[in-house]
Amino acid sequence: MGTVQITSWDGGILQVSVPMDPPLRQVNSYILPDGEGGITVIDPGPHSAETEQAWQQVLQELNLVWTQIREVVVTHHHPDHYGLAGWMQERSGCLVRMTERAHAEASWMWGAGPPAGLDKGIDGRGPAVGEASGNLPKYAEGSSGADAGIDAGIWSNLGLSFSGSDAASCGSGYGYDEAADGGTDCGYAGAAGKESEGGYAGAAGRENEGGYAGLVGKESKDRFAGAAGRLPGINEVLPRFFASHGMPEHLASEIRGHLESFLPQVTPQPGVTYLHPEAPLRMGGRDWLPLITGGHAPGHVSLYHAASGQLICGDAVLPQISPNVSLLPGSDPQPLLTFLEGLRCLRSYPVSMAFPGHREPFSGFTARVDSLLRHHEERLQQAEALLAAGPLSGFAVCEALFRGRVTSVHQLRFAMSEALAHLAELVRQERAVLTESSSGILFAAAPLPG
C-alpha cells in the first residue's frame, strides 16, 4: 500500500484517510491530540491487514506509540467506522466510547445474536425496548406527534420489531454520487428538556401495544423462526425479510454470506464505555457536545464544538453522497422519519466546517442539509408515483428506483433497505397502504379521500 494521507486542520484536527473496500474506498478517521502526549481517535476504520499497516504508518509518521491512544470514539456501529476499535483497544488499552444504542445495534448486527431486550422481540413475545433491562437504554415515555400513534400492525406486517422511533436519526455512506446550547435536542428522549421532541421518542404511544411486534406478519407467527427454537440472528432474518418483500430467492440467498463477510472487519470487538448526550466530551483539549441522531445508524453521534463551529459528523451528513437510510428488522421501524428529523436538528447548529466520514471536510453545511432534505422528498414522490400504477412489492419499487445502479450484493442490500425505508414513510404519512396476500407483502397508493 502507499503512504497514508494525513491532513491537518484548524483546531489541531488531523484527518487520516483509511483504506476500505469499494465503492467508497476510504473512510475518514480523525485524530485529536490533547496537548499532553495523548490522542483521541475518532472512527478508526474497518479491520483488515491493510488498515493495520495503515495505522502502523500513521503512528510512525506522527512519532506516536500505541499507549498514547487514550480514547477511541465511534460515531456509529458500521464496520468502516467501528471495525478497528477492538484491535486498537487491545494494543493501547484505550477506552472505546460510543452510544449505548449504537452498541446495542453492533451486538445485533455483529454479535452472536440480539442483545438483551432485542431477543424478546424476535418472535413477537416481548416488551418494547424502552421496557427492557440490559444493554439498551430506557427511553422516556413521550411521543413524536402523529408518528407515535402508528398502528403496531403496520410494522408487524413490515416484518419489524419496535426499538422506539429513533426520531432524530442519521446516515451512512450509500456510495452513490448525487447529479449553541440545547445540545441535547438531538439526543435520547427523556434525559432532559427538549430531548423527547427529537430524540428516541417511540417508547410510548400505540407502538407499545405491539411491543416487539416481531419479525412476522399477522398470518405466520413462525415465519422467521430459528431452528429448534433458537432465536435467529440478523444473518438469517434479513434474507427472509427481503424475500417477504418480493426479492427473488436467488438474490436473497446471497445476503447471508454478504453479511457474514463483514465479521472479520469488526473482530475483535471492544469493551465499550457509553457516551451520554448531556455530558460534553473532552477531546483534543476542547469540550465537544454529543449530538445523537439516527436513520442511517441508530445511536449515531456527531460531535460539535460550539466556539469554532466545527462538527465531526460521521455519516450523518456527507458531501456529494446521500447517506443510506435502511429499514432493517430488529431496528428503527421509521428510519427515514428519524433521519429527516436528525437533519433538521443538526441544521439548527451554526457549523463553520463539517468533518464527514467520507470525502473531504466541507463548509456550506446548511445548504448540504437542505439538499439532502429535498433529495428524500423527491425520492418519496418517485416511489409514490410508482405505486399510482398499481400495487408493487418492495423489491419492484427498489428495482425501479435504483435501476442500473445496483451492480453488487452490497449495493443491493443498501438499495432494498432504502426503498423499504421510503415505502414505510409513505405508509406513515398515509400516502400509501400496505397489504398482505398469499403472494407476499405489497404496497399500494392510498385511496383518495371521500
N, C-alpha and C positions, 0 to 999 in steps of 0.2 A: 504494500500500500504506500501511497505518497505521504508527504508531510501533512499533518493535521493542521487545518487553518484555525488560528486564534486571532480574534479581532477585539480590540479594546474600545470601550465606550465610556461616555461620561459617567461619573459616579463610581469608577473603578470596576464596572461590569466587564467581564471577559466572556465573549461569545466563542464557543467551541463547536465546530461543525463535525458531528459524529456520524460516521457512515452507517447506512441501513439499506435494506433491500429496496428495489424499485417497487412502485413508481416514484416514491418521494426521494429516495437515495440519500438523504441526510436529515438529521434531526438536530436542532439547536440545543446544546447544553450551555448553561451559564455558570460561571464561577464568580463568587463574590468574596474577595479577601477581606478579613476582618481587621487588618492592621496590626494584629498581634501574633502573626505567624500561622493563623488558621484560615481555612476557607470553607465556604458552603458551596456545594454543587447542586444545581437545580436540573433535574431530568437528565440523568447520565447516559441514557440511550439503551438500545437493545443489547442483550448479551450474545456475543459471538467472539470467535478468535480475533476477528478483525478489530472489534471495538476494544477488546482487552489491550491489543497492541496500540490502538489509538490513545488510550488513556495513559499507557506507559510513556508514550511520546510526549503527551501533554505535561505530565508531571516532570519529566526530564527537562523539557524546554523552559518550564517555569521555576525550575530549581526547587521542587517540592518533593516531599516524601509522603507515603500513604497516611501516616499518622497525623499529618496536617489537615486532612479532611475531617472536619469536626461534625458536619451535618450534610446529609443528602435530603433535599426537599423534592418530592414528586408531585407534579401538578395533577396527574391522573393515572389510572391503572393500566393504560395501554402499553404493550411491550416496548414500543420505541421510546417511551419515557421512563417506565418503571423497571425495565428488564435488568439493568446492571446494578440496581440498588443493593441487592443482597450480596453480590460479588464484591462490590465496593465496601460494603459494611464488613465483610469477612477480613478484608485486607487492612482496614483502617480502624475498626472498632467504633465507627461513627454512629450517631443517631440517624435513623431514616424517618422522616416526617411526611405524613400525608393525612388526608381527612379520613375519619372513621368510615364514612360512606364509600369513599374510594377503595379503602382496604377491604370492605365487605365485598365490593364488586370484584376486586382482584381474587378474593377467595372463591367466588362463584365461577369466574372465568378461568382462573389458572390453578385453582386448588383441586383437591380430590373430590369436591362436591360443594353444595351450597353451604354458606356459613350458618351459624345458629340464627334462627329466625327465618331464613330463606328455606331451610329444609322442610319446615311445616307447610310451606306453600306449594311444594312441587306437585302434590296430588290434591290440592284444594282442602286440606284438613285443618289448616292452622290460622293463626291470627295475622293481622296486618303487621308490617314491620314495626310500626310505632308501638305495638303492644309487646314486642318480643324483647327478651333479655339476651345478653351475649354480645356478639360482635357489633351489633347495629345500634345506632343512637336512637333514643326515644324522641320522636319529633313531637312538637307541640300540637295540641288539638286546635286546628284553625282551618280555614278554607281559602281557596284562591278564587272565590266567586263561583260562576256557573260551573267551572270545570270540576269543582269538588262534589257536585251533585250528579256526576255521570253514573248511569246505571251500571252496577257491577257486572251485569250480564253481558254488556258490550265487550268488556275486557276479558271475560271468561271465554267468549266466542273467539276473540282475537288470539286466544292461547296464552294469555298473560296472567301473571300473578301481580299483586299490588305491592309496591315499595314506597308508597306515597307519591305525590305528583311532582316531585323534583322540580318545583316550579320555577327555579332560576338556574337553568342548566346550560351546558355548553358543548363544544365540539372537538373532534379530532380530524386529522387530515384525510380528506376523501381522495386526494390525488388527482382530481380533475382541475385543470386550469379553467377560469371563467373568462368567454369572449368579453375629598374633603372630610368631612366626617360622615356619620351614618354608614360607616363601612360594613355594618352587619346587615344592611338591606339585602345583600345578595346571599346571605348565609343561611344556615339551617333555621327552619321555623322554630320559634319558641325559646331561643336563648334570651332574647330581649327585644323590646321595641318593635320596629317595623319588620323584623325578620320574617314574621308569618305572612307578610304581604307578598314577599318574593322568594321565600325560602322553600323548604320541603314541606309543602302545605298539606299534602293529602292524607295525613293521619286521621282526619276527621271527615265528616260528611258521609255520603252514602257508600263511598269506597269501603268503609269499614264493615258494611253489611256483608260484603262478599269476602272481606279479609283478603287472604291469598286465594283468589278465585281459582288459581291454579293454571297449569299449562294444559287445560282441557276445554272442550266445548260442552254445551249442555247435553249433547247426545251421548257422550262417552266419558265416563269417569277415569278410564284407564288408557286413554289414547296415547299418553306419553309415559306410561308406567315403565319402570325399570324391571330388569329380570329378577325373578324370585323375590319380589318385594323390595329390592334395593332401590333407593332413590336415584333417579338418573342425574347425570351431570350435564352441563351445557353442551358438551360434545355430542351427546346423544339427543338432547332435546331440540337443539337448533335445526338439524336436518329435518326432523319430523314436523317442526313448526313451519318451516319453509314449504314442505310438501303439502301441509294442510292449506296453504295459501296458493297452491297451484304450481309450485315448482316441480318439474318432471323429476322422477326418481333418479334418473341417471345423473342429473345435476346435483340434486340434494345429497346424494350419496358421497359426493366429493367434499362436502362441507366438513364432515367429521375429521378426515385426515388433514384438511387445511387447518382446522383449529388446533389439532394435536401438534402440528408443525411449529407452533409458537412456544411450546413448553420449554425447549432449550433456551429460548430468548429471555425467559423470566426465571430461570433456575441458576443459583439458589434464590429463594425468596427471603426477604429481610424480616427481622423483627421491627415492628413499627411503633412509633410514638405519634399520637394523634394531634393534628392541628385543630385549633378551635377558632371560630370566626371572630369571637370577641377579644381575642388575645393577639396583639401585634407580634410579629415575628422579627427578631433581631438578626439581620444578615448584613454582612459587609459593613458593620459599624453603623447601620441605619435601621430604623424601625419600618417594617413593611406591614401593610394591612391585608389580611387574607380576605379575598372576595370569592365566595363559594357559589358556583353555578353548576350547570349540568347540560343534559340534552345530548351532547356528544359522548360524555362520560359522567355518570353520576358522581357527585362529590368533587368535581373538578375545582381546583383552586388557582386563582390568579393572585398576584402579589403586587400591591400598589404602594408607591412611595409618594405621599401627598406633596411634600415640599418641592420635589423635582418634577412631578407628574409622570414619572416612569412607571410603566406597567409591564410586569413579566406575565404574559397572558397564556402561556402554554398553547393549547389548541382551541381556546375559547374564541379567539378571533385570529384569522390568518390572512395574510396578503395574497392576492391572486388565486387562492384556493378556497373553495367553500368547504368548511368543516363538515364532516359526515355527521348526520343525525340518524341514529339507529333505533328502531323498535326491536327489542330483544326480549325473549321470555325470561322471567325472573328479575326484570329490571324495571326502569321507569315506564309506566304504561302510557305516558303522554310526553314523549321526548321532544317533539317539535315545540309544543307549548312551553316546555321547560327551557329549551334553547332560546326561543324568541324572547321570553321574559328575562333570561340571563343577559342577552344582548342589550336589552333596554336598560337593565340595571348597570352594566358596565359603561354604557353610553353616558350615564349621569355623572361620571367622574371626568375631570379635566385631565386629559392624557397628552403629554408632550411627545413621548416616544414609547412605542409598544415593542416589546421583545417577544416574538412569537416562537412557537415550537418548530416551525418550518418556514423556509425562505428567510428574508432579511428583516431586521428591525425596521420599523416604518413610523412615519408621522401621519397625520390625517386620519387619526383613529375614528373620529365621529363619522366621517364620510365613509370609511370602510364598513362600520357597523350598519349604517343606513343602506349601503349596497347589499349587505347580507340579508337584511330585513326584506328588501324588495325582492331579492332572489327567491326567497322562500315563499313569498306571496305569489310570485309568478309561477312557481312550481305547483303550489296548491291549485291555482287556476288551470294549469295544464292537466293535472290529474282530474279535476272536476269536469273539464271538457271531455276527457276520455270516457268518463262514466255516462255522459249525456247520450252516448250512442248505445248504451245497454250495459247490463251487469258484467263485471270483469273480476277475475281473480287478482290477488296482489301481484302474482308473477306476470300476468298480462300487462298490468299497469307498469311494472318495473321494465319490461321489455320495451314498451312504448316510450317511457321517459328517458331511458338510457341507451336507446338503440345505437349500436355502432361503437359505443364507448366501453363496453364490458368485454375484456379480452382475456380474463383470468378468473379463477375461482375466488381469488382475493377481492377483485372488483365486483364480482357477482354478489358476494356476501354483503358488501357495503351497499350496492345498488338496491338489492332486495330489501334490506333493513331500512334504507332511506325511503323507498317507495311506500313501505308499510307505515312508517312514521307519518308521512304526509296523508295517507289514507285515514289513519287513526285521528289525525287532527281535523280532517273533513268531517268525520263522524261526530267528533266532539262539537264542532261548530254547527252541526245539523245541516251540513251541505251534502252529506252522503249518508247512506244507511248500509248496514252490514246484514247479510242473510246467510243462512246455512242450508245446504241441501245435501243429498246423497253424493253429489259430485264435489262437495267441498265448500269452502267459505268464499263468498262473493261480495263485492261492493257495488252499490248502485247509486245513481243520482237520487237525492232526496226528493220526495214528491212535492209538487208545487203547493203552496198554502191554499186552503179553500177547496 
